[in-house]
Amino acid sequence: MNGHLSLIQLVVQASVPVQIVIGLLLFASVTSWAIIFRKRLLLGRAQREADQFENNFWSGGDLSQLYRAIESHGGAAGMANIFEMGFREFARQRQHGGGSPDLMLQGARRAMRVAQLKEIDRLEHSLATLATVGSVSPYVGLFGTVWGIMSAFSGLGDVQQATLAAVAPGISEALITTAVGLFAAIPAVVAYNRFADQVGRLEVRFDAFMEEFSTILQRHTTRGLASAPTVPAAAGAARAQPASVGAGVVPDTQRVR
């Protein structure tokens, strides 16, 4: 308890520049922790939604029904949003006679690409703040330390005999800023690396899904079928061998609307 009180006393008795540095570092630490908790929830939800959507997508059902189910809920996020944008553009071009199959496929891919970029931007939001806190906080703390040491040694000019007891309080309050800087920086750096890895993994999953869905649409347009595309029930075979006949598009009687 006495240690905590002495630490508080050192901060209270510190010079104004040192107190300002400590205040800035504490604010940066609180901000980074708020981002960490919020980002952890966001990325966890994005991964769960991606898993759930992939299970629904590869269940062998009609993709037009899956699209209408997503649309009925007011849209979706993540992988489901990429599918929604791609399927909507594909259906729109078919309805208006979008031209050659290649043009229809390119339009769907562009729509999915735009949706993917927006999703990645949403997931990466505030990561730059964590990177900034992690990289700048130690230097801000070092600035406070240098300032405090300079103040401590400059005060020795007014005394006849320099002793350790004379400079110890000033050096102690100066070193506190370095500790606070590390306290703010270390969690921010760890969280940034972890979240950046998770976003990168999700981006790879989005890319893989776009290629798989594009393969399904390409088969459908090449065959010139008027019905909506479906995914075969053997999801494992469909994903392992997207170009094989067994993993081809199975049309049903429901037309794209």
Secondary structure, DSSP 8 states (H G I E B T S, - for coil): -HHHHHHHHHHHHS-HHHHHHHHHHHHHHHHHHHHHHHHHHHHHHHHHHHHHHHHHHTTS-BHHHHHHHHHHTT---THHHHHHHHHHHHHHHHHTT--SHHHHHHHHHHHHHHHHHHHHHHHHTTHHHHHHHHHHHHHHHHHHHHHHHHHHHHGGGGSSS--HHHHHHHHHHHHHHHHHHHHHHHHHHHHHHHHHHHHHHHHHHHHHHHHHHHHHHHHHHHHT--B--B--S-HHHHHH-TTSSTTS----S-B--
